[in-house]
Amino acid sequence: MFQRRVGDMALLGNERWFLVHSLPKSERKAEWHLGAQGFRTFLPQFQRTVRHARKLRTVRAPVFPGYLFIILDLERDRWLSVRSTVGVARLFTQDGRPAPVPVGIVESLVHRSAGNLMRLDSGLVEGKTVRILSGPFADFVGTLARLDDSGRVQVLLQMMGTSVRVMLHRSALSSAA
């Protein structure tokens, strides 16, 4: 798998970010094949806990399922080859030419990520509703009760008619609002 550093995501000259729609559950495959062709891509992901057959497993899941971003210079790059790449459904176009993503959107996503792993815990405020992303309480929604400097948080979950306090690391949460 191609791992990119944030420095590799800098735009040069006439380069812009574009949006690629991948085939279902083929984001990583499309990213790999585009990278093998020399294209620079960005697939934002986050860690998520998946339950299957009574087992919990932490996996990397795409922030935007079915989509990834690609850097193109329309005058230099052979962008028509993107459409026929394994794992790619289509490149978003307008009037037959790729439509660039507005400036600043992808850059802010790249800035908030380490590698391709996004941090979704920024902007957490005590008293606000949060969603638990990983661990045995994955996909539960609760209220953020306490947040300390070491990264530990206390979340109140409503379970069986009572409030239950759960201690987690802040990286296991995202804002639910």
N, CA, C and O atoms as a DFTB+ gen file, in Angstrom:
708 C
 N C O
     1  1       0.849      -1.174       0.000
     2  2       0.000       0.000       0.000
     3  2       0.892       1.233       0.000
     4  3       1.916       1.259       0.683
     5  1       0.521       2.231      -0.742
     6  2       1.293       3.456      -0.814
     7  2       0.948       4.329       0.379
     8  3      -0.208       4.712       0.553
     9  1       1.950       4.650       1.210
    10  2       1.746       5.559       2.332
    11  2       2.326       6.912       1.958
    12  3       3.496       6.994       1.586
    13  1       1.561       7.939       2.044
    14  2       1.994       9.284       1.664
    15  2       2.201      10.129       2.914
    16  3       1.469       9.991       3.894
    17  1       3.182      10.985       2.876
    18  2       3.388      11.971       3.922
    19  2       2.652      13.245       3.526
    20  3       2.350      13.460       2.353
    21  1       2.368      14.083       4.516
    22  2       1.646      15.327       4.244
    23  2       2.414      16.187       3.256
    24  3       1.797      16.872       2.440
    25  1       3.748      16.174       3.304
    26  2       4.556      16.953       2.374
    27  2       4.358      16.532       0.930
    28  3       4.521      17.344       0.020
    29  1       4.003      15.248       0.706
    30  2       3.766      14.738      -0.646
    31  2       2.457      15.270      -1.220
    32  3       2.206      15.125      -2.416
    33  1       1.633      15.875      -0.397
    34  2       0.313      16.318      -0.830
    35  2       0.297      17.785      -1.263
    36  3      -0.767      18.322      -1.571
    37  1       1.446      18.430      -1.290
    38  2       1.506      19.830      -1.702
    39  2       1.241      19.938      -3.200
    40  3       1.761      19.147      -3.988
    41  1       0.436      20.915      -3.587
    42  2       0.116      21.126      -4.995
    43  2       1.198      21.973      -5.651
    44  3       1.660      22.961      -5.080
    45  1       1.595      21.575      -6.851
    46  2       2.635      22.280      -7.589
    47  2       2.062      22.803      -8.896
    48  3       1.296      22.100      -9.555
    49  1       2.413      24.006      -9.279
    50  2       1.998      24.558     -10.571
    51  2       0.493      24.612     -10.739
    52  3      -0.206      25.226      -9.933
    53  1      -0.013      23.963     -11.797
    54  2      -1.449      23.974     -12.108
    55  2      -2.209      22.795     -11.498
    56  3      -3.341      22.523     -11.897
    57  1      -1.613      22.102     -10.552
    58  2      -2.274      20.935      -9.959
    59  2      -3.451      21.365      -9.094
    60  3      -3.429      22.417      -8.454
    61  1      -4.465      20.532      -9.095
    62  2      -5.670      20.735      -8.274
    63  2      -6.123      19.382      -7.753
    64  3      -5.718      18.343      -8.273
    65  1      -6.961      19.394      -6.730
    66  2      -7.568      18.178      -6.202
    67  2      -8.849      17.881      -6.972
    68  3      -9.621      18.790      -7.277
    69  1      -9.073      16.601      -7.285
    70  2     -10.282      16.147      -7.956
    71  2     -10.851      14.968      -7.192
    72  3     -10.147      14.320      -6.417
    73  1     -12.131      14.694      -7.413
    74  2     -12.830      13.631      -6.698
    75  2     -13.027      12.420      -7.596
    76  3     -13.493      12.535      -8.729
    77  1     -12.662      11.255      -7.066
    78  2     -12.823       9.983      -7.773
    79  2     -13.876       9.164      -7.041
    80  3     -13.813       9.012      -5.821
    81  1     -14.835       8.640      -7.779
    82  2     -15.838       7.736      -7.215
    83  2     -15.357       6.325      -7.479
    84  3     -15.118       5.953      -8.628
    85  1     -15.211       5.531      -6.418
    86  2     -14.709       4.165      -6.579
    87  2     -15.869       3.176      -6.642
    88  3     -17.012       3.502      -6.322
    89  1     -15.542       1.982      -7.058
    90  2     -16.512       0.890      -7.010
    91  2     -16.787       0.569      -5.547
    92  3     -15.977       0.916      -4.688
    93  1     -17.914      -0.089      -5.234
    94  2     -18.229      -0.381      -3.828
    95  2     -17.104      -1.137      -3.127
    96  3     -16.622      -2.155      -3.624
    97  1     -16.694      -0.627      -1.968
    98  2     -15.642      -1.215      -1.127
    99  2     -14.324      -1.407      -1.858
   100  3     -13.570      -2.329      -1.545
   101  1     -14.040      -0.546      -2.830
   102  2     -12.797      -0.654      -3.617
   103  2     -11.938       0.597      -3.525
   104  3     -11.125       0.853      -4.413
   105  1     -12.103       1.380      -2.466
   106  2     -11.335       2.609      -2.336
   107  2      -9.830       2.319      -2.276
   108  3      -9.040       2.981      -2.949
   109  1      -9.441       1.330      -1.469
   110  2      -8.012       1.022      -1.326
   111  2      -7.441       0.429      -2.614
   112  3      -6.299       0.707      -2.979
   113  1      -8.227      -0.371      -3.286
   114  2      -7.788      -0.940      -4.563
   115  2      -7.567       0.165      -5.591
   116  3      -6.566       0.165      -6.307
   117  1      -8.504       1.104      -5.659
   118  2      -8.367       2.227      -6.589
   119  2      -7.160       3.077      -6.215
   120  3      -6.411       3.510      -7.090
   121  1      -6.965       3.319      -4.916
   122  2      -5.820       4.099      -4.459
   123  2      -4.511       3.421      -4.875
   124  3      -3.596       4.088      -5.358
   125  1      -4.420       2.132      -4.696
   126  2      -3.205       1.398      -5.035
   127  2      -2.923       1.460      -6.532
   128  3      -1.796       1.744      -6.938
   129  1      -3.937       1.196      -7.354
   130  2      -3.736       1.187      -8.809
   131  2      -3.443       2.590      -9.360
   132  3      -2.649       2.733     -10.290
   133  1      -4.072       3.616      -8.797
   134  2      -3.756       4.980      -9.222
   135  2      -2.325       5.346      -8.827
   136  3      -1.609       5.986      -9.598
   137  1      -1.912       4.943      -7.634
   138  2      -0.539       5.189      -7.197
   139  2       0.473       4.462      -8.058
   140  3       1.559       4.985      -8.308
   141  1       0.136       3.259      -8.519
   142  2       1.030       2.502      -9.396
   143  2       1.200       3.196     -10.748
   144  3       2.205       2.994     -11.430
   145  1       0.217       4.011     -11.134
   146  2       0.308       4.767     -12.388
   147  2       1.020       6.113     -12.197
   148  3       1.211       6.857     -13.159
   149  1       1.408       6.420     -10.968
   150  2       2.128       7.658     -10.700
   151  2       1.256       8.796     -10.209
   152  3       1.757       9.902     -10.008
   153  1      -0.031       8.562     -10.010
   154  2      -0.914       9.611      -9.498
   155  2      -0.773       9.695      -7.985
   156  3      -0.560       8.684      -7.316
   157  1      -0.893      10.911      -7.447
   158  2      -0.905      11.109      -5.997
   159  2      -2.351      11.165      -5.542
   160  3      -3.146      11.942      -6.071
   161  1      -2.693      10.345      -4.564
   162  2      -4.072      10.247      -4.085
   163  2      -4.120      10.477      -2.584
   164  3      -3.102      10.437      -1.893
   165  1      -5.324      10.717      -2.102
   166  2      -5.559      10.864      -0.672
   167  2      -6.865      10.175      -0.337
   168  3      -7.922      10.545      -0.848
   169  1      -6.790       9.166       0.528
   170  2      -7.967       8.430       0.995
   171  2      -8.047       8.612       2.509
   172  3      -7.399       7.870       3.247
   173  1      -8.833       9.591       2.990
   174  2      -8.926       9.793       4.439
   175  2      -9.639       8.619       5.108
   176  3     -10.690       8.169       4.652
   177  1      -9.044       8.133       6.202
   178  2      -9.582       6.989       6.932
   179  2      -9.590       7.287       8.420
   180  3      -8.898       8.192       8.886
   181  1     -10.381       6.515       9.170
   182  2     -10.384       6.605      10.620
   183  2     -10.467       5.198      11.172
   184  3     -10.870       4.271      10.470
   185  1     -10.084       5.035      12.443
   186  2     -10.156       3.714      13.056
   187  2     -11.560       3.492      13.583
   188  3     -12.154       4.355      14.228
   189  1     -12.070       2.304      13.288
   190  2     -13.439       1.972      13.661
   191  2     -13.477       0.538      14.144
   192  3     -12.758      -0.315      13.624
   193  1     -14.308       0.266      15.131
   194  2     -14.469      -1.097      15.627
   195  2     -15.670      -1.731      14.946
   196  3     -16.755      -1.150      14.896
   197  1     -15.458      -2.931      14.423
   198  2     -16.501      -3.668      13.709
   199  2     -16.846      -4.910      14.514
   200  3     -15.964      -5.633      14.976
   201  1     -18.134      -5.143      14.673
   202  2     -18.600      -6.363      15.338
   203  2     -19.004      -7.377      14.288
   204  3     -19.774      -7.074      13.377
   205  1     -18.470      -8.598      14.426
   206  2     -18.857      -9.673      13.517
   207  2     -18.661     -10.996      14.241
   208  3     -17.597     -11.260      14.799
   209  1     -19.683     -11.813      14.225
   210  2     -19.642     -13.143      14.844
   211  2     -19.154     -13.062      16.294
   212  3     -18.281     -13.824      16.708
   213  1     -19.723     -12.138      17.048
   214  2     -19.418     -11.938      18.464
   215  2     -17.976     -11.548      18.736
   216  3     -17.490     -11.712      19.855
   217  1     -17.295     -11.039      17.739
   218  2     -15.918     -10.588      17.912
   219  2     -15.825      -9.123      17.532
   220  3     -16.530      -8.654      16.639
   221  1     -14.952      -8.408      18.216
   222  2     -14.700      -7.004      17.916
   223  2     -13.343      -6.899      17.235
   224  3     -12.371      -7.523      17.660
   225  1     -13.288      -6.106      16.177
   226  2     -12.049      -5.926      15.435
   227  2     -11.939      -4.461      15.058
   228  3     -12.906      -3.866      14.582
   229  1     -10.763      -3.872      15.268
   230  2     -10.541      -2.477      14.893
   231  2      -9.947      -2.442      13.498
   232  3      -8.924      -3.071      13.227
   233  1     -10.600      -1.701      12.618
   234  2     -10.172      -1.610      11.219
   235  2     -10.077      -0.147      10.821
   236  3     -10.592       0.737      11.504
   237  1      -9.406       0.087       9.699
   238  2      -9.365       1.424       9.107
   239  2     -10.498       1.516       8.104
   240  3     -10.565       0.733       7.156
   241  1     -11.382       2.470       8.315
   242  2     -12.538       2.646       7.428
   243  2     -12.440       4.009       6.754
   244  3     -11.949       4.964       7.357
   245  1     -12.904       4.107       5.506
   246  2     -12.866       5.411       4.827
   247  2     -13.815       6.407       5.482
   248  3     -14.920       6.050       5.890
   249  1     -13.376       7.656       5.578
   250  2     -14.223       8.722       6.106
   251  2     -15.378       8.970       5.137
   252  3     -16.507       9.217       5.560
   253  1     -15.089       8.902       3.825
   254  2     -16.100       9.078       2.785
   255  2     -16.160       7.786       1.971
   256  3     -15.466       7.667       0.962
   257  1     -16.981       6.813       2.393
   258  2     -17.017       5.537       1.666
   259  2     -17.366       5.737       0.190
   260  3     -18.330       6.423      -0.149
   261  1     -16.566       5.129      -0.672
   262  2     -16.804       5.193      -2.107
   263  2     -16.109       6.349      -2.804
   264  3     -16.296       6.540      -4.005
   265  1     -15.300       7.136      -2.070
   266  2     -14.657       8.300      -2.667
   267  2     -13.210       8.418      -2.224
   268  3     -12.859       8.030      -1.110
   269  1     -12.371       8.956      -3.102
   270  2     -11.020       9.342      -2.762
   271  2     -10.638      10.547      -3.595
   272  3     -11.303      10.866      -4.581
   273  1      -9.579      11.210      -3.205
   274  2      -9.150      12.426      -3.884
   275  2      -7.872      12.152      -4.664
   276  3      -7.057      11.322      -4.262
   277  1      -7.702      12.851      -5.777
   278  2      -6.534      12.681      -6.629
   279  2      -6.023      14.048      -7.062
   280  3      -6.805      14.971      -7.293
   281  1      -4.700      14.169      -7.169
   282  2      -4.082      15.412      -7.651
   283  2      -3.848      15.269      -9.147
   284  3      -3.223      14.309      -9.599
   285  1      -4.356      16.236      -9.917
   286  2      -4.177      16.227     -11.370
   287  2      -3.807      17.621     -11.866
   288  3      -4.253      18.632     -11.323
   289  1      -2.988      17.648     -12.903
   290  2      -2.759      18.843     -13.706
   291  2      -3.375      18.503     -15.052
   292  3      -2.812      17.696     -15.792
   293  1      -4.509      19.092     -15.389
   294  2      -5.257      18.697     -16.584
   295  2      -4.473      18.910     -17.872
   296  3      -4.740      18.240     -18.870
   297  1      -3.518      19.819     -17.870
   298  2      -2.718      20.055     -19.073
   299  2      -1.587      19.032     -19.213
   300  3      -1.142      18.748     -20.324
   301  1      -1.131      18.490     -18.108
   302  2       0.016      17.589     -18.109
   303  2      -0.378      16.113     -18.008
   304  3       0.172      15.275     -18.724
   305  1      -1.318      15.794     -17.132
   306  2      -1.646      14.397     -16.820
   307  2      -2.632      13.793     -17.807
   308  3      -3.469      14.484     -18.388
   309  1      -2.506      12.490     -17.979
   310  2      -3.443      11.739     -18.817
   311  2      -4.644      11.336     -17.942
   312  3      -4.756      10.190     -17.507
   313  1      -5.524      12.294     -17.701
   314  2      -6.613      12.074     -16.762
   315  2      -7.672      11.108     -17.277
   316  3      -8.446      10.574     -16.481
   317  1      -7.730      10.867     -18.589
   318  2      -8.712       9.899     -19.101
   319  2      -8.402       8.482     -18.626
   320  3      -9.304       7.649     -18.542
   321  1      -7.142       8.202     -18.317
   322  2      -6.776       6.864     -17.841
   323  2      -7.302       6.593     -16.438
   324  3      -7.389       5.435     -16.030
   325  1      -7.656       7.641     -15.691
   326  2      -8.192       7.458     -14.343
   327  2      -9.501       6.681     -14.399
   328  3      -9.757       5.826     -13.552
   329  1     -10.322       6.978     -15.391
   330  2     -11.642       6.336     -15.501
   331  2     -11.559       4.840     -15.730
   332  3     -12.464       4.110     -15.327
   333  1     -10.493       4.361     -16.369
   334  2     -10.378       2.937     -16.671
   335  2      -9.488       2.194     -15.680
   336  3      -9.123       1.043     -15.921
   337  1      -9.135       2.837     -14.570
   338  2      -8.286       2.219     -13.557
   339  2      -9.104       1.222     -12.740
   340  3     -10.278       1.453     -12.452
   341  1      -8.472       0.121     -12.374
   342  2      -9.121      -0.908     -11.558
   343  2      -9.592      -0.287     -10.246
   344  3      -8.818       0.395      -9.574
   345  1     -10.839      -0.512      -9.878
   346  2     -11.417       0.013      -8.643
   347  2     -12.112       1.351      -8.794
   348  3     -12.820       1.780      -7.883
   349  1     -11.927       2.027      -9.929
   350  2     -12.521       3.350     -10.139
   351  2     -13.822       3.212     -10.922
   352  3     -13.869       2.530     -11.945
   353  1     -14.871       3.859     -10.439
   354  2     -16.141       3.884     -11.169
   355  2     -16.149       5.062     -12.138
   356  3     -16.498       4.915     -13.309
   357  1     -15.753       6.254     -11.624
   358  2     -15.715       7.435     -12.484
   359  2     -14.974       8.560     -11.802
   360  3     -14.765       8.552     -10.589
   361  1     -14.586       9.515     -12.600
   362  2     -13.986      10.760     -12.146
   363  2     -15.068      11.823     -12.285
   364  3     -15.687      11.938     -13.344
   365  1     -15.304      12.599     -11.235
   366  2     -16.367      13.594     -11.316
   367  2     -16.006      14.650     -12.342
   368  3     -14.935      15.254     -12.288
   369  1     -16.925      14.862     -13.282
   370  2     -16.681      15.803     -14.370
   371  2     -17.833      16.796     -14.494
   372  3     -18.924      16.597     -13.959
   373  1     -17.544      17.871     -15.220
   374  2     -18.552      18.862     -15.564
   375  2     -18.266      19.275     -17.000
   376  3     -17.170      19.745     -17.306
   377  1     -19.228      19.103     -17.867
   378  2     -19.084      19.403     -19.289
   379  2     -17.926      18.636     -19.924
   380  3     -17.218      19.163     -20.782
   381  1     -17.736      17.369     -19.487
   382  2     -16.734      16.509     -20.093
   383  2     -15.322      16.663     -19.553
   384  3     -14.423      15.941     -19.983
   385  1     -15.104      17.588     -18.617
   386  2     -13.777      17.769     -18.017
   387  2     -13.895      17.587     -16.508
   388  3     -14.929      17.912     -15.924
   389  1     -12.848      17.073     -15.876
   390  2     -12.903      16.897     -14.418
   391  2     -13.183      18.202     -13.693
   392  3     -12.630      19.248     -14.035
   393  1     -14.045      18.131     -12.690
   394  2     -14.413      19.303     -11.890
   395  2     -13.553      19.317     -10.625
   396  3     -13.606      18.369      -9.842
   397  1     -12.753      20.383     -10.408
   398  2     -11.886      20.419      -9.227
   399  2     -12.689      20.615      -7.939
   400  3     -13.750      21.239      -7.931
   401  1     -12.146      20.064      -6.859
   402  2     -12.714      20.266      -5.533
   403  2     -12.352      21.691      -5.117
   404  3     -11.220      22.117      -5.347
   405  1     -13.284      22.448      -4.506
   406  2     -12.953      23.817      -4.082
   407  2     -11.702      23.863      -3.210
   408  3     -11.474      22.986      -2.376
   409  1     -10.910      24.887      -3.417
   410  2      -9.638      25.049      -2.709
   411  2      -9.879      25.116      -1.206
   412  3     -10.797      25.797      -0.747
   413  1      -9.058      24.412      -0.447
   414  2      -9.108      24.454       1.007
   415  2      -9.777      23.254       1.643
   416  3      -9.485      22.942       2.798
   417  1     -10.656      22.574       0.942
   418  2     -11.377      21.448       1.541
   419  2     -10.450      20.264       1.772
   420  3     -10.323      19.785       2.898
   421  1      -9.804      19.791       0.714
   422  2      -8.916      18.632       0.853
   423  2      -7.687      19.009       1.676
   424  3      -7.190      18.195       2.453
   425  1      -7.201      20.219       1.512
   426  2      -6.041      20.670       2.269
   427  2      -6.302      20.598       3.772
   428  3      -5.422      20.200       4.535
   429  1      -7.520      20.984       4.204
   430  2      -7.843      20.913       5.633
   431  2      -7.954      19.466       6.098
   432  3      -7.599      19.160       7.236
   433  1      -8.434      18.578       5.247
   434  2      -8.490      17.153       5.601
   435  2      -7.083      16.576       5.725
   436  3      -6.801      15.813       6.649
   437  1      -6.208      16.937       4.802
   438  2      -4.819      16.462       4.845
   439  2      -4.144      16.971       6.108
   440  3      -3.390      16.242       6.751
   441  1      -4.414      18.222       6.465
   442  2      -3.809      18.822       7.660
   443  2      -4.254      18.101       8.933
   444  3      -3.476      17.988       9.880
   445  1      -5.478      17.618       8.964
   446  2      -6.024      16.942      10.151
   447  2      -5.671      15.479      10.224
   448  3      -6.110      14.792      11.147
   449  1      -4.886      14.971       9.275
   450  2      -4.578      13.547       9.262
   451  2      -3.106      13.291       9.520
   452  3      -2.252      14.135       9.248
   453  1      -2.832      12.124      10.046
   454  2      -1.462      11.636      10.219
   455  2      -1.355      10.427       9.307
   456  3      -1.976       9.396       9.568
   457  1      -0.568      10.541       8.229
   458  2      -0.622       9.516       7.187
   459  2      -1.949       9.700       6.487
   460  3      -2.235      10.789       5.989
   461  1      -2.748       8.687       6.436
   462  2      -4.110       8.798       5.921
   463  2      -5.136       8.626       7.030
   464  3      -6.331       8.528       6.752
   465  1      -4.689       8.588       8.288
   466  2      -5.580       8.346       9.416
   467  2      -6.054       9.676       9.988
   468  3      -5.248      10.464      10.482
   469  1      -7.361       9.928       9.921
   470  2      -7.961      11.188      10.366
   471  2      -8.170      11.181      11.875
   472  3      -8.437      10.143      12.482
   473  1      -8.041      12.363      12.458
   474  2      -8.389      12.565      13.856
   475  2      -9.762      13.226      13.876
   476  3      -9.910      14.372      13.452
   477  1     -10.757      12.509      14.364
   478  2     -12.125      13.028      14.383
   479  2     -12.507      13.590      15.751
   480  3     -13.664      13.943      15.979
   481  1     -11.529      13.671      16.664
   482  2     -11.843      14.092      18.024
   483  2     -11.619      15.572      18.283
   484  3     -11.737      16.015      19.426
   485  1     -11.303      16.345      17.261
   486  2     -11.123      17.781      17.490
   487  2     -12.486      18.439      17.695
   488  3     -13.483      18.011      17.114
   489  1     -12.520      19.454      18.502
   490  2     -13.768      20.170      18.745
   491  2     -14.658      19.532      19.790
   492  3     -15.843      19.855      19.868
   493  1     -14.108      18.623      20.606
   494  2     -14.911      18.016      21.664
   495  2     -15.097      19.013      22.806
   496  3     -14.138      19.648      23.244
   497  1     -16.339      19.148      23.288
   498  2     -16.677      20.091      24.357
   499  2     -17.532      19.358      25.374
   500  3     -18.442      18.612      25.014
   501  1     -17.235      19.575      26.641
   502  2     -18.027      18.941      27.703
   503  2     -19.490      19.323      27.575
   504  3     -19.821      20.479      27.310
   505  1     -20.363      18.342      27.766
   506  2     -21.801      18.566      27.685
   507  2     -22.388      18.300      26.308
   508  3     -23.609      18.253      26.155
   509  1     -21.542      18.126      25.313
   510  2     -22.016      17.888      23.944
   511  2     -22.188      16.393      23.688
   512  3     -21.620      15.557      24.391
   513  1     -22.982      16.076      22.669
   514  2     -23.231      14.692      22.278
   515  2     -22.069      14.179      21.442
   516  3     -21.607      14.857      20.524
   517  1     -21.591      12.957      21.768
   518  2     -20.474      12.345      21.058
   519  2     -20.847      10.927      20.632
   520  3     -21.729      10.296      21.214
   521  1     -20.154      10.446      19.603
   522  2     -20.328       9.072      19.125
   523  2     -19.030       8.326      19.407
   524  3     -17.943       8.835      19.134
   525  1     -19.146       7.115      19.955
   526  2     -17.976       6.288      20.227
   527  2     -17.656       5.511      18.953
   528  3     -18.525       4.843      18.394
   529  1     -16.404       5.601      18.496
   530  2     -16.002       5.001      17.226
   531  2     -15.385       3.619      17.371
   532  3     -15.475       2.807      16.451
   533  1     -14.762       3.339      18.504
   534  2     -14.070       2.056      18.641
   535  2     -14.251       1.488      20.035
   536  3     -14.654       2.192      20.962
   537  1     -13.951       0.221      20.169
   538  2     -14.074      -0.471      21.443
   539  2     -15.417      -1.169      21.573
   540  3     -16.196      -1.205      20.620
   541  1     -15.691      -1.724      22.753
   542  2     -16.932      -2.490      22.947
   543  2     -18.205      -1.646      22.867
   544  3     -19.292      -2.186      22.662
   545  1     -18.076      -0.322      23.029
   546  2     -19.237       0.564      22.941
   547  2     -19.304       1.295      21.600
   548  3     -19.924       2.354      21.504
   549  1     -18.679       0.746      20.580
   550  2     -18.663       1.384      19.255
   551  2     -20.084       1.626      18.770
   552  3     -20.963       0.781      18.942
   553  1     -20.301       2.787      18.163
   554  2     -21.575       3.249      17.612
   555  2     -22.579       3.703      18.679
   556  3     -23.702       4.072      18.335
   557  1     -22.204       3.685      19.958
   558  2     -23.068       4.237      20.988
   559  2     -22.927       5.759      20.971
   560  3     -21.869       6.297      20.645
   561  1     -24.021       6.439      21.329
   562  2     -24.027       7.890      21.423
   563  2     -24.255       8.264      22.877
   564  3     -25.134       7.712      23.538
   565  1     -23.452       9.213      23.376
   566  2     -23.578       9.627      24.763
   567  2     -23.235      11.093      24.912
   568  3     -23.077      11.819      23.931
   569  1     -23.123      11.519      26.175
   570  2     -22.803      12.906      26.496
   571  2     -21.406      12.961      27.097
   572  3     -21.079      12.184      27.994
   573  1     -20.588      13.875      26.606
   574  2     -19.232      14.035      27.118
   575  2     -19.301      14.698      28.487
   576  3     -19.700      15.858      28.595
   577  1     -18.912      13.970      29.536
   578  2     -19.017      14.472      30.899
   579  2     -17.730      15.146      31.363
   580  3     -17.783      16.168      32.046
   581  1     -16.562      14.580      30.998
   582  2     -15.304      15.146      31.472
   583  2     -14.224      14.908      30.441
   584  3     -14.186      13.863      29.791
   585  1     -13.342      15.891      30.294
   586  2     -12.251      15.843      29.333
   587  2     -11.010      16.365      30.037
   588  3     -11.009      17.496      30.524
   589  1      -9.928      15.545      30.102
   590  2      -8.727      16.023      30.780
   591  2      -7.569      16.192      29.804
   592  3      -7.672      15.833      28.631
   593  1      -6.468      16.742      30.303
   594  2      -5.318      17.068      29.460
   595  2      -4.580      15.835      28.957
   596  3      -3.890      15.910      27.940
   597  1      -4.706      14.705      29.641
   598  2      -3.985      13.500      29.220
   599  2      -4.687      12.765      28.080
   600  3      -4.165      11.773      27.571
   601  1      -5.858      13.237      27.677
   602  2      -6.578      12.613      26.571
   603  2      -7.668      11.664      27.007
   604  3      -8.365      11.096      26.165
   605  1      -7.834      11.476      28.315
   606  2      -8.890      10.606      28.816
   607  2     -10.197      11.390      28.869
   608  3     -10.209      12.571      29.218
   609  1     -11.288      10.729      28.521
   610  2     -12.605      11.358      28.573
   611  2     -13.560      10.460      29.334
   612  3     -13.370       9.247      29.424
   613  1     -14.577      11.078      29.871
   614  2     -15.629      10.333      30.544
   615  2     -16.924      10.621      29.795
   616  3     -17.301      11.778      29.609
   617  1     -17.598       9.562      29.371
   618  2     -18.824       9.686      28.581
   619  2     -19.968       9.057      29.361
   620  3     -19.823       7.978      29.935
   621  1     -21.107       9.744      29.376
   622  2     -22.317       9.198      30.008
   623  2     -23.169       8.533      28.937
   624  3     -23.592       9.178      27.977
   625  1     -23.415       7.247      29.108
   626  2     -24.263       6.492      28.186
   627  2     -25.564       6.148      28.896
   628  3     -25.558       5.797      30.075
   629  1     -26.677       6.249      28.181
   630  2     -27.973       5.846      28.729
   631  2     -28.189       4.371      28.389
   632  3     -28.383       4.009      27.229
   633  1     -28.151       3.525      29.429
   634  2     -28.323       2.090      29.219
   635  2     -29.278       1.536      30.267
   636  3     -29.096       1.769      31.462
   637  1     -30.272       0.820      29.833
   638  2     -31.233       0.157      30.705
   639  2     -31.812       1.092      31.761
   640  3     -31.958       0.713      32.923
   641  1     -32.141       2.312      31.353
   642  2     -32.813       3.260      32.217
   643  2     -31.916       3.994      33.190
   644  3     -32.422       4.684      34.074
   645  1     -30.625       3.876      33.067
   646  2     -29.719       4.568      33.969
   647  2     -28.519       5.114      33.199
   648  3     -28.231       4.680      32.084
   649  1     -27.828       6.071      33.812
   650  2     -26.620       6.624      33.199
   651  2     -25.414       5.802      33.634
   652  3     -25.224       5.528      34.820
   653  1     -24.602       5.413      32.653
   654  2     -23.391       4.641      32.922
   655  2     -22.195       5.483      32.483
   656  3     -22.154       5.979      31.357
   657  1     -21.218       5.638      33.386
   658  2     -20.001       6.391      33.064
   659  2     -18.980       5.441      32.442
   660  3     -18.697       4.371      32.979
   661  1     -18.430       5.862      31.287
   662  2     -17.436       5.059      30.581
   663  2     -16.205       5.928      30.375
   664  3     -16.313       7.067      29.920
   665  1     -15.013       5.385      30.714
   666  2     -13.757       6.094      30.502
   667  2     -13.128       5.597      29.208
   668  3     -12.991       4.393      28.993
   669  1     -12.742       6.553      28.336
   670  2     -12.159       6.233      27.037
   671  2     -11.025       7.195      26.736
   672  3     -10.820       8.178      27.448
   673  1     -10.298       6.902      25.679
   674  2      -9.341       7.878      25.162
   675  2     -10.078       8.740      24.152
   676  3     -10.972       8.251      23.462
   677  1      -9.718      10.016      24.054
   678  2     -10.446      10.948      23.190
   679  2     -10.403      10.555      21.719
   680  3     -11.282      10.961      20.958
   681  1      -9.406       9.776      21.294
   682  2      -9.320       9.370      19.886
   683  2     -10.417       8.369      19.516
   684  3     -10.630       8.099      18.334
   685  1     -11.108       7.820      20.507
   686  2     -12.195       6.874      20.230
   687  2     -13.527       7.581      20.040
   688  3     -14.558       6.922      19.900
   689  1     -13.527       8.921      20.033
   690  2     -14.771       9.686      19.941
   691  2     -14.786      10.596      18.722
   692  3     -13.746      10.982      18.189
   693  1     -16.002      10.924      18.302
   694  2     -16.202      12.006      17.341
   695  2     -17.444      12.762      17.779
   696  3     -18.305      12.222      18.474
   697  1     -17.521      14.000      17.371
   698  2     -18.688      14.808      17.700
   699  2     -19.893      14.264      16.941
   700  3     -19.797      13.988      15.745
   701  1     -21.019      14.107      17.619
   702  2     -22.209      13.546      16.980
   703  2     -23.098      14.621      16.388
   704  3     -24.006      14.305      15.619
   705  1     -22.867      15.872      16.719
   706  2     -23.728      16.947      16.233
   707  2     -23.234      17.513      14.934
   708  3     -23.847      18.430      14.387
